[in-house]
């Protein structure tokens, strides 16, 4: 039996998500463009249909 603590999991590099920009623009936002900072902490539904 080994009483030593397990080794911590290796840390992953943090990757910043790119801003969401598309041809059609944002829907249901009253004409306002949103940034990822505006959406932080909110639930967002993305629908990628053509």
C-alpha positions as CSV (number, residue, x, y, z in Angstrom):
1,X,0.0,0.0,0.0
2,X,1.3,3.4,-0.9
3,X,0.5,6.3,1.4
4,X,1.8,9.1,-0.8
5,X,-0.6,11.6,-2.3
6,X,-1.4,11.0,-6.0
7,X,0.4,13.3,-8.4
8,X,-1.6,16.3,-9.5
9,X,-3.1,16.2,-13.0
10,X,-1.0,18.1,-15.6
11,X,-2.4,21.6,-16.3
12,X,-3.8,22.3,-19.7
13,X,-2.9,25.4,-21.6
14,X,-5.7,27.9,-21.7
15,X,-6.9,28.8,-25.2
16,X,-9.0,32.0,-25.8
17,X,-12.0,31.5,-28.0
18,X,-12.3,33.6,-31.1
19,X,-15.0,36.2,-31.4
20,X,-18.2,34.9,-33.1
21,X,-18.5,36.7,-36.4
22,X,-20.7,35.5,-39.2
23,X,-22.4,36.7,-42.4
24,X,-25.9,36.9,-41.0
25,X,-25.0,38.8,-37.8
26,X,-26.7,38.2,-34.5
27,X,-30.4,37.3,-34.3
28,X,-32.8,38.4,-31.6
29,X,-30.4,41.0,-30.0
30,X,-32.3,44.2,-31.1
31,X,-29.6,45.0,-33.7
32,X,-26.8,45.0,-31.2
33,X,-23.6,43.0,-31.9
34,X,-22.4,41.0,-28.9
35,X,-18.9,40.1,-27.8
36,X,-17.7,37.0,-25.8
37,X,-17.3,39.4,-22.9
38,X,-21.0,40.3,-23.1
39,X,-21.9,36.6,-23.0
40,X,-19.6,35.6,-20.1
41,X,-21.6,33.7,-17.4
42,X,-24.7,33.4,-19.6
43,X,-26.2,30.3,-21.2
44,X,-25.8,30.6,-25.0
45,X,-27.4,28.4,-27.6
46,X,-25.4,28.2,-30.9
47,X,-27.3,26.9,-34.0
48,X,-25.0,26.2,-36.9
49,X,-27.4,25.6,-39.8
50,X,-27.0,26.5,-43.4
